[in-house]
Amino acid sequence: MSNKVIVVGSGNAALCAGIAALEQGAQVLMLEKADEALAGGNTKYTAGAMRFAYDTSADLIPLLRNPDDPRVPKTDFGQYTAQKFEADLLGFNEGRPLSTEQRYLIDQSGKAMAWLATHGVTFEPIYSRQSFEKDGRHIFWGGLTLAAMNEGVGLFDMELAAFERLGGEIRYGSGVTGLIQSGGKVTGVSVGDEAIHADAVILASGGFEANADLRAKYIGPDWTKAKVRGTPHNTGDGLVMALGAGAAEYGLYHGCHATPMDLHMADYGGLDLDPGERKNYRKICYFLGVMVNALGERFVDEGENFRNYTYAQFGRAVLEQPDHFAWQIFDSKVFDLLYAEYRFHDAHFVEADSLDALIEKLDGVDINAATATLQDYNNAVDDSTVFDPTILDGKSANLPLPKSNWAQKIDTGPFRAFPVTGGITFTYGGLKVSDQGAVVDTSSAPIPGLYACGELVGGVFYGGYPGGSGLTSGAVFGRNAGRHAGGSDPGRA
Ligand SMILES: Cc1cc2nc3c(=O)[nH]c(=O)nc-3n(C[C@H](O)[C@H](O)[C@H](O)COP(=O)(O)OP(=O)(O)OC[C@H]3O[C@@H](n4cnc5c(N)ncnc54)[C@H](O)[C@@H]3O)c2cc1C
């Protein structure tokens, strides 16, 4: 008889777990808290970008929906080796060695992509956001090259189609409220008054980013003010249930992915927008200009590294400024390079013909201090180096707080400034899982019948995040949890 597996959630991690369990011959029921429109969780809000190790562009071609795209032969995808992925993660680990989870993520990243492709999930190069044109060629600069066709919604649609093709069942509007336990084993879940029994339960219900109380408890009091970039449904239910069943807390609970966002966006992300417009609240082109806070001061090195390596940290930096906001300031030299979200119909900005006039329009900012900051910055710009956004160009503003790359004078009108705050994307603290994907208790023993994957897995991210790793992590840990939960003896874990 086949195993019965319940998967809690319906995002990328849940669907990968479900598909992998079905491959093992299990019967799979997916329970999703949201209604059908908001099913798919944060996954649907994403750009679908996925980071994985590859040695040559030949590794990418089998993953593409359209390998005959005429741009492909004129593209330098470079390579993104396992060693580079390691170095990128280590760069954020604040002195920690690579964790077991990080090693597993790197090792399985390319394999998970190839596995997804066997299930009809296809990808396209991220020309608009991860490459710049140079001498007639498309140069990818950050090791992040592919996104699912039609972004996060496309990823969800393709994975759900594969899940249903293999016989998986999904129920919407079915928030799991409890775990059923018997003899030390998890034997099912409650959905309100209804009890549903199973041989294994896989928690794939996301982090606690949409729960203001848990944010305040674990990350800090400022975080009640954060915007939530994605779904309102990731309120930490799975985490709380697992901890209640004896699971150990694992990973960096005060860590999270947070990005500069439009100060005036709604409290949660909007799924009601067309693909491509969905991320219109995100504002991550600070590397092309400067950011000032209410005191009129810069507070980060905007050109410290490619934005894939800074955007997930700078949301925190903005949120921690006085009154939790900042302004991003640009001149017309870079308007064409700003991502589309800076030009969307509901992007908030002020504009002026002179820099002084622009500074006057910066609500909440100390005008004299901001004027001095901008003057100092312009005076410090190294004019001898050529601006080149495809590389770390070393064109710097040499100040006590430098801008290390892409520092151009802000001197050519018109000028624009965009108000931003910090938006939380997902949380880093979670559960410890065994090599088989089972949730581990406080004595390091697996809890029989209970598995976890996706944002719920701790130990994957610490001080920061190389863009595009979250979906890959969901695919890698989801596939592993599903394979074992759907296998011959899930209760043993
Ligand atoms: C705006 C935005 C853009 C992003 N862009 C990228 C990107 O391009 N690349 C990348 O790698 N990562 C990106 N991320 C991060 C990425 O979304 C996450 O890493 C990933 O989607 C998490 O997948 P998951 O399956 O763990 O969670 P989710 O996709 O969030 O799924 C969790 C699901 O669980 C459901 N749920 C919650 N509680 C319950 C319950 N009690 N019962 C039943 N169901 C429940 C939720 O409704 C949700 O559907 C982005 C995130 C956001 C918000």
The ligand as an SDF file (V2000), in Angstrom:
LIG
                    3D

 53 58  0  0  0  0  0  0  0  0999 V2000
    8.5580   39.7720   -3.5890 C   0  0  0  0  0  0  0  0  0  0  0  0
    9.4480   38.5700   -3.4580 C   0  0  0  0  0  0  0  0  0  0  0  0
   10.3540   38.2880   -4.4620 C   0  0  0  0  0  0  0  0  0  0  0  0
   11.2100   37.1780   -4.3480 C   0  0  0  0  0  0  0  0  0  0  0  0
   12.0210   36.8670   -5.3930 N   0  0  0  0  0  0  0  0  0  0  0  0
   12.7650   35.7340   -5.3380 C   0  0  0  0  0  0  0  0  0  0  0  0
   13.4850   35.2770   -6.4670 C   0  0  0  0  0  0  0  0  0  0  0  0
   13.3810   35.8250   -7.5740 O   0  0  0  0  0  0  0  0  0  0  0  0
   14.2610   34.1670   -6.3140 N   0  0  0  0  0  0  0  0  0  0  0  0
   14.3230   33.4730   -5.1330 C   0  0  0  0  0  0  0  0  0  0  0  0
   15.0620   32.4880   -5.0560 O   0  0  0  0  0  0  0  0  0  0  0  0
   13.5830   33.8460   -4.0750 N   0  0  0  0  0  0  0  0  0  0  0  0
   12.8120   34.9320   -4.1520 C   0  0  0  0  0  0  0  0  0  0  0  0
   12.0370   35.2870   -3.0700 N   0  0  0  0  0  0  0  0  0  0  0  0
   12.0660   34.4130   -1.8830 C   0  0  0  0  0  0  0  0  0  0  0  0
   11.1410   33.2100   -2.1550 C   0  0  0  0  0  0  0  0  0  0  0  0
    9.8350   33.6750   -2.3100 O   0  0  0  0  0  0  0  0  0  0  0  0
   11.1300   32.2130   -1.0510 C   0  0  0  0  0  0  0  0  0  0  0  0
   12.4200   31.8310   -0.7250 O   0  0  0  0  0  0  0  0  0  0  0  0
   10.3420   30.9620   -1.4890 C   0  0  0  0  0  0  0  0  0  0  0  0
    9.2350   31.2600   -2.2830 O   0  0  0  0  0  0  0  0  0  0  0  0
    9.8480   30.2510   -0.3070 C   0  0  0  0  0  0  0  0  0  0  0  0
    9.1600   29.1120   -0.7360 O   0  0  0  0  0  0  0  0  0  0  0  0
    8.3400   28.2960    0.3050 P   0  0  0  0  0  0  0  0  0  0  0  0
    7.6630   27.2330   -0.4940 O   0  0  0  0  0  0  0  0  0  0  0  0
    9.1660   27.9270    1.4600 O   0  0  0  0  0  0  0  0  0  0  0  0
    7.2440   29.3300    0.8660 O   0  0  0  0  0  0  0  0  0  0  0  0
    5.9770   29.9900    0.1450 P   0  0  0  0  0  0  0  0  0  0  0  0
    6.1270   30.0080   -1.3340 O   0  0  0  0  0  0  0  0  0  0  0  0
    5.7480   31.3030    0.7970 O   0  0  0  0  0  0  0  0  0  0  0  0
    4.8050   28.9950    0.5050 O   0  0  0  0  0  0  0  0  0  0  0  0
    4.3110   28.8570    1.8100 C   0  0  0  0  0  0  0  0  0  0  0  0
    2.8440   28.5110    1.6980 C   0  0  0  0  0  0  0  0  0  0  0  0
    2.3640   28.0270    2.9450 O   0  0  0  0  0  0  0  0  0  0  0  0
    1.0400   28.4950    3.1180 C   0  0  0  0  0  0  0  0  0  0  0  0
    0.7060   28.3790    4.5450 N   0  0  0  0  0  0  0  0  0  0  0  0
    1.1400   29.1470    5.5790 C   0  0  0  0  0  0  0  0  0  0  0  0
    0.6060   28.7170    6.7340 N   0  0  0  0  0  0  0  0  0  0  0  0
   -0.1670   27.6500    6.4240 C   0  0  0  0  0  0  0  0  0  0  0  0
   -0.9920   26.7670    7.1850 C   0  0  0  0  0  0  0  0  0  0  0  0
   -1.1480   26.9200    8.5070 N   0  0  0  0  0  0  0  0  0  0  0  0
   -1.6690   25.7700    6.5400 N   0  0  0  0  0  0  0  0  0  0  0  0
   -1.5690   25.6050    5.1950 C   0  0  0  0  0  0  0  0  0  0  0  0
   -0.8090   26.4410    4.4070 N   0  0  0  0  0  0  0  0  0  0  0  0
   -0.1100   27.4250    5.0320 C   0  0  0  0  0  0  0  0  0  0  0  0
    1.0810   29.8980    2.5860 C   0  0  0  0  0  0  0  0  0  0  0  0
   -0.1950   30.3890    2.2770 O   0  0  0  0  0  0  0  0  0  0  0  0
    1.9660   29.7010    1.3380 C   0  0  0  0  0  0  0  0  0  0  0  0
    1.1710   29.3600    0.2230 O   0  0  0  0  0  0  0  0  0  0  0  0
   11.1730   36.3780   -3.1790 C   0  0  0  0  0  0  0  0  0  0  0  0
   10.2330   36.6500   -2.1800 C   0  0  0  0  0  0  0  0  0  0  0  0
    9.3700   37.7320   -2.3180 C   0  0  0  0  0  0  0  0  0  0  0  0
    8.3650   37.9990   -1.2360 C   0  0  0  0  0  0  0  0  0  0  0  0
  1  2  1  0
  2  3  1  0
  2 52  2  0
  3  4  2  0
  4  5  1  0
  4 50  1  0
  5  6  2  0
  6  7  1  0
  6 13  1  0
  7  8  2  0
  7  9  1  0
  9 10  1  0
 10 11  2  0
 10 12  1  0
 12 13  2  0
 13 14  1  0
 14 15  1  0
 14 50  1  0
 15 16  1  0
 16 17  1  0
 16 18  1  0
 18 19  1  0
 18 20  1  0
 20 21  1  0
 20 22  1  0
 22 23  1  0
 23 24  1  0
 24 25  2  0
 24 26  1  0
 24 27  1  0
 27 28  1  0
 28 29  2  0
 28 30  1  0
 28 31  1  0
 31 32  1  0
 32 33  1  0
 33 34  1  0
 33 48  1  0
 34 35  1  0
 35 36  1  0
 35 46  1  0
 36 37  1  0
 36 45  1  0
 37 38  2  0
 38 39  1  0
 39 40  1  0
 39 45  2  0
 40 41  1  0
 40 42  2  0
 42 43  1  0
 43 44  2  0
 44 45  1  0
 46 47  1  0
 46 48  1  0
 48 49  1  0
 50 51  2  0
 51 52  1  0
 52 53  1  0
M  END
$$$$
